[in-house]
Amino acid sequence: MRSLTRVIPTIAASDGAGVKLRRSLGSQRGLYVDPFLMLDEFYSDDPSDYLAGFPSHPHRGFETVTYILDGHMRHEDHLGNRGDLAPGDVQWMTAARGIIHSEMPQQTRGRMRGFQLWINLPANEKMKPAHYRDIPARDIPVLELPAGGRAKVIAGTVLLGGRSASGPVNTSDAPLSTDPLYLDLQLSALAELTVPVQRAHNAFLYVYEGEARVGPAQHASTLPHRAAGVLTDGESIRIEAGARGAQLLLLAARPLNEPVVQYGPFVMNTRQQIEQAVEDYRSGRLTA
């Protein structure tokens, strides 16, 4: 059974044209959980915190996963893709060789809340063609948990309470090389849940409501609100919700064990590849 090995609190940050957010993974250079590079939570009821959005910008060498809890965001890219993200929807974008896109709020008031996750690509996939996919909330399976609560299965396959479900991403007929598992868990007050995971995969949790204790019952550690918890190796993760319950993300994937060189929106394996990405963007060849 896995235990907490490190807690990464979020720090206040901004991105895009000034969208305010909280960043855990990626808040410092090298602070990632291979192959997960960054996790941002954006959450505000104040339109001035999010209205500027994320105007047109490039990416190369990794995947971005945007998951909306509240609000309405629109994606547009140079390939002609256009997607409207509503509550519960997911956008899974493989930037690979290069994509230029924008993500702009489609509301002028109310709450905007969600997450963006960056997942690295192996060296032999960084220059493959870009790919974009919208996943509506209705296509994401939900498992009701025996002790109360539910699990939304965005990517991968999981067995909980005797029931199995596979998310719409990383299916057996379209597997991803990092083999990601992406769960959104909601646990009732004091409920316990044990989630099986592959031993060879790196994993972390992110609590966005309430708090949870993680690890074997006798040695569980508290993972506080708005913090990422990096886990030791093992075949399962035991989670116990606090007195107010808990809502959290569970992420696990196969590590790449490759060099990571990042410069802004580009993630490659060498400095020379980064310099080439910058030159390709400046010359208009990033997406060629």
N, C-alpha and C positions, 0 to 999 in steps of 0.2 A: 504494500500500500504506500502511495506517495505521500510525502510530507512537504511542507513549505521550506524552501531553502533560502528564499530572498523575497522581501516585500519592496515593491517599487511604488512609492507614492506618486500621484500626479503633480505636475507643475502647471501653472497658468502659462498659456502660450497663445499665439495667434498665427493664422495662416491665410492663404488666399489674399483677398483684399482687406484683411483685418478681422476675419471671423475669430471670435474668442472661443477658446477651447481648453481642455485639460489633457495633457500628454503624459503617458507613463512610459511604455517602451518607446525608445527613440528620443527621449528627453535629453540624453547625453550621448555623445559619440561612442559607439560600441555597446550601448545599453540595449541589447536586443536578445531574443530567445530564438535562435536559429530554428526555422527559417523566418520567424516573425520579426519584422524590422521596426514597426511602429504601431502604436495604438493611440488614437485620439478619441476623446469623447467631447462632442459639442452639445451644449445644453443651456438654453436661455429663453426666458419669457420676454426679453427686451429686444425688439427688432434691430436696434442699433448695434447689437452684438453679432448679428448674422446677415443683415440685408445685403452687404457688399458681396457676399458669396465668394466663390472661387472662379474668377474669370479664366479665360483660355490660358492653359499652361501645358507643358510637355511632361511625359514620363518615358523612361526606358529601363528595362531590365528586371521588372518585378510585376506583381499583381496588386491591385487595390480593390478592397472590398468595403463598400459603403452600405450600412444597415441603418434604416430610419425607424425610430421609435415614435416620434411626433413630428408633424410638419409635412412640407411638400417641397421637394427639390427636383430640379430638371437637369438631366445630363445631355450634352451635345458634344460630338467629336468630329474630327476631320474625315472620318469614314462615312459620315452621314447618319450615324446612330443617334437616336433621340429617345430618352427614357424619362418618364415621370415617376419619381419615387414618392410613395405615400406611406403612411404608418405601417410598419411590418414588412415593407419591401426591401429587397437587397439588390445591389448592383455589383456584379463580379466582373472586373475588367482586367484583362491580361495585357499590360502595356507592351511587354516583350520588346521588339525592335524599336517601336516608338508609336506614341499616340499623343495627339494634342486635343484636349477636351476642356470643358467647363462644367461646373456644378453650381447652379444658381437657385436661390430660394424663390419659390412661387407663392409667397405670402408676405403680407406687410404687417402682420400682427400675430400674436399667439406664440405658442411654444415651438421651438425647433430643437429636436434632440435626436442624437444618433451617434454612430461610431464610424471611423474609418480605420481599417486595418491594412498594413502593407505586408505582403508575403513575398519573399525572395524567390527568384527562379534559378534553376541550375544553369551553369555556364553554357551548356549545349542547347538551352532554350531561350536565352536572353535575346537572340536576334531572330526568333521566329516571328511570323506575322502577328500583329495585334488582334485581340479578340474581345468582344464585349457581349455581356449577357445581362438582361433584366430578369429578376425573379420576383414575381408578385407574391404577396403574403399568402394568398390562397394555395400556392404551390409548395409551401413549407409545412411539412408534417409536424403535428403537435402530439406529444405523448403525455397523457395524464399520469401523474406520479402517485403511487400508493399512499404515501404519507402526506399528500396534499401538495398542490402546485402542478407545474407543467414544464415540459422541455420542448423547445422548438429546435428542430434539427435542420440547420442551414446547409451543412456539408458533412459528408461522411455517413457512417452507419453506427448505430448505438443500440445496445440492449439494456432496457431499464424496466424494472418491475415485471419481468417476464415477457415484455413486448419489445419488438424491434422496429426501428424506422430508419429509413435512408433519406438524407436530404437531397435536394435537386442538384447539388454540386458534388463532384467527385464520385460519380456513380460508376458501377462496374463496367458499363459500356463506354464511359468517357472519363477514365481515371486521370487525376492530376499527379504529377511526379512527387510532390511533397505529401500526398495522401492526407489532406487536412480533415480534421474533425472540428466543426464549429457548432456549438450549442449555446442557446440562450435559455438559462434555467431560472425558474421562479419557484422558490421554496416557501412553504407556509412556516409560521413561527415554530421554531425548535424542531422542524422536520429534519430528518437525516436522509442522505442519498449517497449511494456508492455507484460511481460511474466507471465502467471498464474502459481502459485505453491500452493502446499497443505499447509494450515495454520499451521498444527502441525509439519511440517518439518523444520529442520535447513537448512540454505542456505548461500552460499557465492559466490562471483564473483572473477575472477582473470583476470586482463587486461594484455595481452601480446603484444599488438600493440596499439599505440595511447593512448587515455584517454577517460574516460566517466564520466558523471554525473549520480548519482543514487538517486532515491527517488521521492516524489511528486514534481511537477514542481516548486512550490514556495519555497521549502525547500531542493532542491537537493544538494548533496554533491559530490565533485570531487573525483573520484577514479583514482589515477595516474597510469602511466605505470609501469608494473612489481610490482603490489601490490595486495594483496588479501583483499577484502572488506567483512566483516561479516555483515549480515543483521538482522534487527529486525524481529519480527513475522509479518505475514500478508498473504494475498491471492494473491498478485501480486508484480512484481518487474518492475519498470519503469527505463529504461536505455536511456540516450541521449548521442550519440557519440560526440566527440570533432570535431574540425575543420579538423583534418586529419583522421577522422573516428575512428573506434575502433574494435579490435578483442579481444574477451574475452571468458573465460569459465564460465558457470553457473552450479553450483553444489547444489543439494538439496537432503535431505534424512531424513528418520525417525530417530530421536535420540534413542540411546539405554538406556541412563541413567543408566549405569553400571560402576563399578570401572574400571579404566584403569591402568594397570601396564605394562610398557614397558621396555625391556632390549634389545637394539640393534634390531635384526630382529624378536624378539618374543614379542607378545602383548597378555597378558592374564588378568585375573581379580584379581589375588592374587600373592604375592611374592613367595609363595610356588609353584604355577603353573609355574612361571618363572624358579625357580630353577629346577623343573622337566624337563622343556623344554631344559635347558642347559645340564642337565645330559643325557637326551634322545639323544641329538645331539652328545655329546661326546662318548656315548656308541653305536651309530649307530641305536638307536631305534626311532629316531624322526619320521621316515616315516614308521615304522613297523605297 
